Amino acid sequence: MPTRMIADRTVSTIGLGGMPMSIEGRPDAARSVATIHAALDEGVTLFDTADAYHLHADEVGHNETLIAGAIASWGGDTSDVLVATKGGHLRPGDGTWYVDGRPEYLKKAAEASLARLGGDAIGLYQFHRPDPAVPYADSIGALVELLDAGTIRLAGISNANVDQIRLAQELLGGRLASVQNQFSPAFRSSEPELELCTELGIAFIPWSPLGGISSAARLGERFAPFQQVAADRGVSPQVVCLAWHLAKSPVVIPIPGASRPESIRDSVHAAGITLTSEELALLG
Ligand SMILES: NC(=O)c1ccc[n+]([C@@H]2O[C@H](COP(=O)([O-])OP(=O)(O)OC[C@H]3O[C@@H](n4cnc5c(N)ncnc54)[C@H](OP(=O)(O)O)[C@@H]3O)[C@@H](O)[C@H]2O)c1
């Protein structure tokens, strides 16, 4: 599996997003574990999760626990695996989401994530979503403290605009490791943030890279050029889509979600595909 960098950490070019295994429509635990093991078998070393990937109020961290357990039970060498989690976005258990970016809350949430993930520090901790009720600098201040205390090894942000990326990079003293924003054929408005990450050498992790859990299967139907390139190459439109992400910039590391082993086994093929300039022009 080819690799890319998140700060000083080498990770697989294609990661695995954990959300479909823990929210509405999730499979049973055995299928989720099989999916995570399939990813590890394929050489995936980046796993994206969040404390908020759960359904019911009393199971905060469901996805963190699932991923940590599956990595532990895999049986191979996992020393190069990076689990990236997030805090600051919450689910009360009724299907809704809300934000809490208070520094005191974020520091407690990170400690709780660390306890679930195990080990002596969180590999990559991402501030999930700006809280309009809290100055952004205050939330980022919690990341600075967590880094300095050694609770987290790398700090990232998510759902951030260009000004927030610049502010976070400044407050973190140049230690901002990653930006995780929505990006897919249907949702391309984070081009400026992607360009800034490329300029600054910060990893850009597109979320819902295939268009999201409910749309990913229909990617080829929705976007004819992706279907066409896929047919020409004899691969799935989802693989073409992930290769299109990778072609955007060397800092891009997609994290396609999966709840079936077949999905991640297919997605990793994107790491071996270099799209031609003609294909990229067609895909837009
Ligand atoms: N930072 C944020 O605010 C934020 C928000 C949303 C998501 N995320 C992160 O980003 C990750 C990815 O986003 P997402 O899961 O929402 O959407 P996505 O990656 O666009 O789509 C996920 C769906 O794609 C399907 N899929 C994956 N690979 C496939 C393939 N090769 N062929 C056909 N179908 C395939 C999976 O189906 P099966 O389930 O059938 O395997 C899965 O349900 C999440 O899991 C989460 O870690 C972050």
The ligand as a Tripos MOL2 file, in Angstrom:
@<TRIPOS>MOLECULE
LIG
   48    52     1     0     0
SMALL
NO_CHARGES

@<TRIPOS>ATOM
      1 N1        -15.4470   15.3690   10.2910 N.am      1 LIG1
      2 C1        -16.7260   15.2410   10.0510 C.2       1 LIG1
      3 O1        -17.5440   16.1250   10.3690 O.2       1 LIG1
      4 C2        -17.2110   13.9980    9.3840 C.ar      1 LIG1
      5 C3        -18.5200   13.9200    8.8850 C.ar      1 LIG1
      6 C4        -18.8970   12.7380    8.2370 C.ar      1 LIG1
      7 C5        -18.0100   11.6900    8.1070 C.ar      1 LIG1
      8 N2        -16.7440   11.7840    8.6170 N.ar      1 LIG1
      9 C6        -15.7540   10.6980    8.4820 C.3       1 LIG1
     10 O2        -15.5670   10.4380    7.1090 O.3       1 LIG1
     11 C7        -15.7680    9.0460    6.8710 C.3       1 LIG1
     12 C8        -16.2440    8.8130    5.4640 C.3       1 LIG1
     13 O3        -17.4820    9.4610    5.2580 O.3       1 LIG1
     14 P1        -18.8870    8.6570    5.2220 P.3       1 LIG1
     15 O4        -18.7220    7.3320    5.8240 O.co2     1 LIG1
     16 O5        -19.8840    9.5920    5.7720 O.co2     1 LIG1
     17 O6        -19.2100    8.5720    3.6580 O.3       1 LIG1
     18 P2        -18.4880    7.9410    2.3830 P.3       1 LIG1
     19 O7        -17.1360    7.4870    2.7200 O.co2     1 LIG1
     20 O8        -18.6510    8.9200    1.2920 O.co2     1 LIG1
     21 O9        -19.4510    6.7240    2.0880 O.3       1 LIG1
     22 C9        -19.5150    5.6370    2.9640 C.3       1 LIG1
     23 C10       -20.2330    4.5000    2.3010 C.3       1 LIG1
     24 O10       -19.5630    4.1770    1.1080 O.3       1 LIG1
     25 C11       -19.7220    2.8240    0.8600 C.3       1 LIG1
     26 N3        -18.4890    2.3830    0.1720 N.ar      1 LIG1
     27 C12       -17.2220    2.5150    0.6120 C.ar      1 LIG1
     28 N4        -16.3530    2.0390   -0.2890 N.ar      1 LIG1
     29 C13       -17.0950    1.5740   -1.3230 C.ar      1 LIG1
     30 C14       -16.7650    0.9670   -2.5550 C.ar      1 LIG1
     31 N5        -15.4990    0.7520   -2.9140 N.pl3     1 LIG1
     32 N6        -17.7770    0.6200   -3.3910 N.ar      1 LIG1
     33 C15       -19.0770    0.8430   -3.0410 C.ar      1 LIG1
     34 N7        -19.4450    1.4340   -1.8820 N.ar      1 LIG1
     35 C16       -18.4580    1.7980   -1.0280 C.ar      1 LIG1
     36 C17       -19.8460    2.1230    2.1780 C.3       1 LIG1
     37 O11       -20.8200    1.1120    2.0370 O.3       1 LIG1
     38 P3        -20.9750   -0.1160    3.0620 P.3       1 LIG1
     39 O12       -21.4570    0.5180    4.3330 O.co2     1 LIG1
     40 O13       -22.0010   -0.9680    2.3970 O.co2     1 LIG1
     41 O14       -19.6520   -0.7380    3.2320 O.co2     1 LIG1
     42 C18       -20.2070    3.2440    3.1420 C.3       1 LIG1
     43 O15       -21.4390    3.0860    3.7860 O.3       1 LIG1
     44 C19       -16.7480    8.6440    7.9600 C.3       1 LIG1
     45 O16       -16.8510    7.2550    8.0920 O.3       1 LIG1
     46 C20       -16.1860    9.3830    9.1180 C.3       1 LIG1
     47 O17       -15.0570    8.6790    9.6380 O.3       1 LIG1
     48 C21       -16.3350   12.9300    9.2420 C.ar      1 LIG1
@<TRIPOS>BOND
     1     1     2 1
     2     2     3 2
     3     2     4 1
     4     4     5 ar
     5     4    48 ar
     6     5     6 ar
     7     6     7 ar
     8     7     8 ar
     9     8     9 1
    10     8    48 ar
    11     9    10 1
    12     9    46 1
    13    10    11 1
    14    11    12 1
    15    11    44 1
    16    12    13 1
    17    13    14 1
    18    14    15 2
    19    14    16 1
    20    14    17 1
    21    17    18 1
    22    18    19 2
    23    18    20 1
    24    18    21 1
    25    21    22 1
    26    22    23 1
    27    23    24 1
    28    23    42 1
    29    24    25 1
    30    25    26 1
    31    25    36 1
    32    26    27 ar
    33    26    35 ar
    34    27    28 ar
    35    28    29 ar
    36    29    30 ar
    37    29    35 ar
    38    30    31 1
    39    30    32 ar
    40    32    33 ar
    41    33    34 ar
    42    34    35 ar
    43    36    37 1
    44    36    42 1
    45    37    38 1
    46    38    39 2
    47    38    40 1
    48    38    41 1
    49    42    43 1
    50    44    45 1
    51    44    46 1
    52    46    47 1
@<TRIPOS>SUBSTRUCTURE
     1 LIG1         1 GROUP 0 **** ****
